[in-house]
Amino acid sequence: MLSWHAPHWLMLAAAAWPRRPHRAEPARPSPRCSDAAVPALGSVAGTALTGRVKSTGSRREGRLGRVGVVDEPDLPSANSSDELVFAVAGVIDVPAVVTLVESAYRGEASRAGWTTEADLLAGQRTDAALVADLVRRPDSVVVLARRDAALVGCCHVASVEPGLATFGMFAVAPSRQGAGIGRAILSEAERVARDRWHATRMQMTVLSQRRDLIAFYERRGYQVTGAVEPFPYGDERYGLPLRDDLEFAVLERLLE
């Protein structure tokens, strides 16, 4: 929904950013944790998954199981059709992922959605080299979400130590935000962490200034740990700050 360690810092989820793990007291388990069980992500780059989410009014049901009422901010541009199909990204998908992430966070076009950081940061959110590194790295998966064959969302999930996974590079196309896609992607990321690496905890970092995004993750069962980590001022790979007080809040939840 960071003690800057460059190889692990890559754009996070709907503004959660990549990070190395913060060792804090575990968050209390949340009853909202998805109990979905789908075959694990394939290891072949670009391979479609069997997990699908079907939209039915304000609820989404399908082979991932019921995921509940959509409570992302409603936007006039929200667009919901029948189902999402998840896949593992390969190197061939890198350009499309970069375009998606940039559209969700940077520039005037990003203002069509609610995840924009245009008032906080200029410059790039990521680039092809950073995304390709995530795709190739061991114990690292970039998850793609497609609807009607179009790429509508993505995220990055990584195992950083036994029992702990991190979540980042979470993006939903601005014109598709508000339709529950983000919630479905987050649930899939948690499933990947549990099924692939037996993770019992998920961590992420979010710009502290993005209270709306932090609230989104709190509704998903994440808790603010109280730890904060600095923004990497001076590293233009992660953007050009428009203010001098940016920092990251560390969020965590237990995975059932």
C-alpha positions as CSV (number, residue, x, y, z in Angstrom):
1,M,0.0,0.0,0.0
2,L,14.5,2.8,4.6
3,S,18.1,2.6,5.6
4,W,19.0,3.1,2.0
5,H,20.6,0.0,0.6
6,A,20.6,0.6,-3.1
7,P,20.2,-2.9,-4.5
8,H,17.1,-3.4,-2.4
9,W,15.6,0.0,-2.8
10,L,13.2,-0.1,-5.7
11,M,9.9,1.6,-5.9
12,L,7.3,0.2,-3.7
13,A,3.8,-0.6,-3.7
14,A,1.3,2.0,-4.4
15,A,4.1,4.0,-2.9
16,A,5.7,1.4,-0.8
17,W,9.4,1.5,-1.6
18,P,12.1,-1.3,-1.8
19,R,14.1,-1.7,1.4
20,R,16.2,-3.9,3.5
21,P,14.3,-5.5,6.5
22,H,13.8,-3.5,9.7
23,R,13.9,-5.7,12.7
24,A,11.1,-4.5,14.9
25,E,8.5,-6.2,17.1
26,P,6.3,-8.2,14.7
27,A,2.9,-6.6,13.9
28,R,-0.1,-8.4,15.4
29,P,-1.9,-10.8,13.0
30,S,-4.8,-9.4,11.1
31,P,-8.1,-11.2,10.4
32,R,-8.0,-9.7,7.0
33,C,-5.2,-11.9,5.8
34,S,-6.2,-13.7,2.6
35,D,-6.7,-17.5,2.9
36,A,-6.4,-18.0,-0.9
37,A,-4.6,-21.0,-2.1
38,V,-3.5,-21.1,-5.7
39,P,-0.6,-23.1,-7.3
40,A,2.7,-21.2,-6.8
41,L,3.9,-18.8,-9.4
42,G,5.7,-20.5,-12.3
43,S,9.4,-20.1,-12.7
44,V,9.3,-19.4,-16.4
45,A,9.5,-15.7,-17.2
46,G,6.2,-14.3,-18.5
47,T,4.3,-17.5,-17.7
48,A,0.6,-16.9,-17.0
49,L,-0.6,-18.0,-13.6
50,T,-3.6,-20.0,-12.7
51,G,-4.8,-17.4,-10.2
52,R,-7.6,-15.2,-11.5
53,V,-9.9,-12.7,-9.7
54,K,-13.3,-12.1,-11.1
55,S,-15.1,-8.8,-10.4
56,T,-18.8,-9.0,-9.4
57,G,-20.2,-5.6,-8.5
58,S,-18.3,-4.3,-5.5
59,R,-17.0,-7.8,-4.6
60,R,-14.4,-9.9,-6.4
61,E,-14.6,-13.6,-6.4
62,G,-12.8,-16.3,-8.4
63,R,-10.1,-19.0,-8.1
64,L,-8.2,-16.8,-5.6
65,G,-11.2,-17.0,-3.3
66,R,-13.4,-14.1,-2.1
67,V,-11.3,-11.0,-1.4
68,G,-14.0,-8.8,0.1
69,V,-15.5,-5.4,-0.5
70,V,-13.4,-3.0,-2.5
71,D,-12.6,0.1,-0.4
72,E,-9.9,1.8,-2.4
73,P,-10.8,5.4,-3.1
74,D,-13.5,5.6,-5.8
75,L,-12.4,7.6,-8.9
76,P,-14.5,8.6,-11.9
77,S,-12.0,6.8,-14.1
78,A,-12.3,3.4,-12.2
79,N,-12.8,0.6,-14.7
80,S,-13.7,-2.9,-13.7
81,S,-14.1,-5.9,-16.0
82,D,-14.3,-9.6,-15.4
83,E,-11.0,-10.9,-14.2
84,L,-7.3,-10.3,-13.5
85,V,-4.7,-12.8,-14.6
86,F,-1.3,-12.9,-12.7
87,A,2.0,-13.7,-14.3
88,V,5.7,-13.7,-13.5
89,A,7.6,-10.9,-15.3
90,G,10.6,-11.7,-17.6
91,V,13.2,-9.4,-19.1
92,I,10.9,-8.9,-22.1
93,D,8.3,-7.2,-19.8
94,V,10.7,-4.7,-18.3
95,P,9.8,-1.7,-20.7
96,A,6.1,-2.2,-20.0
97,V,6.7,-2.3,-16.2
98,V,8.8,0.9,-16.3
99,T,6.1,2.7,-18.3
100,L,3.4,1.5,-15.9
101,V,5.2,2.5,-12.7
102,E,6.1,5.9,-14.1
103,S,2.5,6.6,-15.1
104,A,1.3,5.8,-11.6
105,Y,3.7,8.0,-9.7
106,R,5.2,10.7,-11.9
107,G,4.1,13.7,-14.0
108,E,0.8,15.2,-14.7
109,A,-0.7,12.0,-16.1
110,S,-0.3,10.3,-12.7
111,R,-2.8,12.8,-11.2
112,A,-5.6,10.8,-12.9
113,G,-5.1,8.3,-10.1
114,W,-4.7,8.6,-6.3
115,T,-1.1,7.1,-6.0
116,T,0.7,10.1,-7.6
117,E,3.8,11.5,-6.0
118,A,4.0,14.4,-8.4
119,D,3.8,17.0,-5.6
120,L,6.6,15.3,-3.7
121,L,9.0,14.1,-6.4
122,A,10.0,14.9,-10.0
123,G,12.4,12.9,-12.2
124,Q,12.0,9.2,-12.6
125,R,10.5,6.6,-10.3
126,T,12.5,3.7,-11.7
127,D,14.3,2.7,-14.9
128,A,14.9,-0.4,-17.0
129,A,18.2,-1.3,-15.3
130,L,16.6,-1.3,-11.8
131,V,13.6,-3.3,-12.9
132,A,15.7,-5.8,-14.9
133,D,17.8,-6.3,-11.7
134,L,14.6,-7.3,-9.8
135,V,13.5,-9.7,-12.5
136,R,16.9,-11.5,-12.6
137,R,17.6,-11.5,-8.8
138,P,17.3,-14.8,-6.9
139,D,14.5,-15.0,-4.4
140,S,12.8,-12.1,-6.2
141,V,9.6,-12.0,-8.2
142,V,8.0,-9.2,-10.2
143,V,4.3,-10.0,-10.4
144,L,2.2,-8.7,-13.4
145,A,-1.6,-8.3,-13.3
146,R,-3.4,-8.3,-16.7
147,R,-7.0,-7.6,-17.5
148,D,-8.2,-8.3,-21.1
149,A,-4.5,-8.9,-22.0
150,A,-3.6,-5.4,-20.9
151,L,-1.0,-4.8,-18.2
152,V,-2.9,-3.0,-15.4
153,G,-0.8,-3.5,-12.4
154,C,2.5,-4.9,-10.9
155,C,4.4,-5.4,-7.7
156,H,7.7,-6.8,-6.5
157,V,8.1,-9.4,-3.8
158,A,11.4,-10.6,-2.4
159,S,12.6,-13.0,0.3
160,V,15.3,-11.2,2.4
161,E,15.8,-13.6,5.3
162,P,14.0,-16.7,6.6
163,G,10.4,-15.9,7.4
164,L,10.6,-12.3,6.1
165,A,9.5,-10.9,2.7
166,T,9.4,-7.4,1.4
167,F,6.8,-5.8,-0.9
168,G,7.4,-3.0,-3.4
169,M,7.1,-1.5,-6.9
170,F,3.4,-1.6,-6.4
171,A,1.6,0.2,-9.3
172,V,-1.8,0.3,-10.8
173,A,-2.6,2.1,-14.1
174,P,-4.2,5.5,-13.1
175,S,-7.2,4.9,-15.3
176,R,-7.8,1.5,-13.5
177,Q,-7.4,2.7,-9.9
178,G,-10.4,2.5,-7.6
179,A,-11.7,-0.8,-8.9
180,G,-10.1,-3.2,-6.4
181,I,-7.1,-4.1,-8.5
182,G,-4.6,-2.9,-5.9
183,R,-6.1,-5.0,-3.2
184,A,-6.1,-8.1,-5.4
185,I,-2.4,-7.6,-6.3
186,L,-1.5,-7.1,-2.6
187,S,-3.3,-10.4,-1.7
188,E,-1.4,-12.2,-4.5
189,A,1.9,-10.8,-3.3
190,E,1.2,-12.2,0.2
191,R,0.3,-15.5,-1.3
192,V,3.6,-15.6,-3.2
193,A,5.6,-14.8,-0.1
194,R,3.9,-17.6,1.9
195,D,3.9,-20.3,-0.8
196,R,7.4,-19.6,-2.3
197,W,9.4,-18.8,0.8
198,H,7.2,-19.7,3.7
199,A,7.3,-16.1,4.8
200,T,5.4,-15.3,8.0
201,R,5.9,-11.5,7.9
202,M,5.7,-8.9,5.1
203,Q,7.4,-5.5,5.3
204,M,7.2,-2.4,3.2
205,T,8.2,1.2,3.3
206,V,5.9,4.1,2.4
207,L,6.7,7.8,2.2
208,S,5.6,9.2,5.6
209,Q,3.9,12.1,3.8
210,R,1.5,9.8,2.0
211,R,-1.1,9.4,4.8
212,D,-3.7,8.2,2.2
213,L,-1.5,5.4,1.1
214,I,-0.5,4.4,4.7
215,A,-4.3,4.3,5.5
216,F,-4.8,2.0,2.5
217,Y,-2.2,-0.5,3.8
218,E,-3.6,-0.2,7.4
219,R,-7.0,-1.3,6.0
220,R,-5.2,-4.3,4.6
221,G,-3.9,-5.3,8.0
222,Y,-0.5,-3.6,8.0
223,Q,0.7,-1.7,11.0
224,V,3.1,1.3,11.2
225,T,6.0,0.0,13.3
226,G,7.2,3.4,14.4
227,A,10.6,3.0,12.6
228,V,11.5,5.6,9.9
229,E,14.2,5.4,7.3
230,P,15.7,8.2,5.2
231,F,15.0,9.1,1.6
232,P,18.1,8.7,-0.6
233,Y,18.7,12.3,-1.3
234,G,21.3,12.7,-4.1
235,D,20.5,9.5,-5.9
236,E,18.5,10.6,-8.9
237,R,17.6,7.0,-9.8
238,Y,14.8,7.4,-7.3
239,G,13.6,10.8,-8.2
240,L,14.3,14.5,-7.6
241,P,12.8,15.6,-4.2
242,L,10.6,18.7,-4.2
243,R,10.9,19.0,-0.4
244,D,13.6,18.4,2.1
245,D,11.7,16.4,4.7
246,L,11.0,13.1,2.9
247,E,11.3,9.9,4.9
248,F,9.9,6.4,4.9
249,A,7.6,4.8,7.4
250,V,8.2,1.0,7.9
251,L,5.0,-1.1,7.8
252,E,4.6,-4.7,8.6
253,R,2.0,-7.5,9.0
254,L,2.0,-11.1,9.9
255,L,1.0,-13.5,7.2
256,E,-1.3,-16.4,8.2
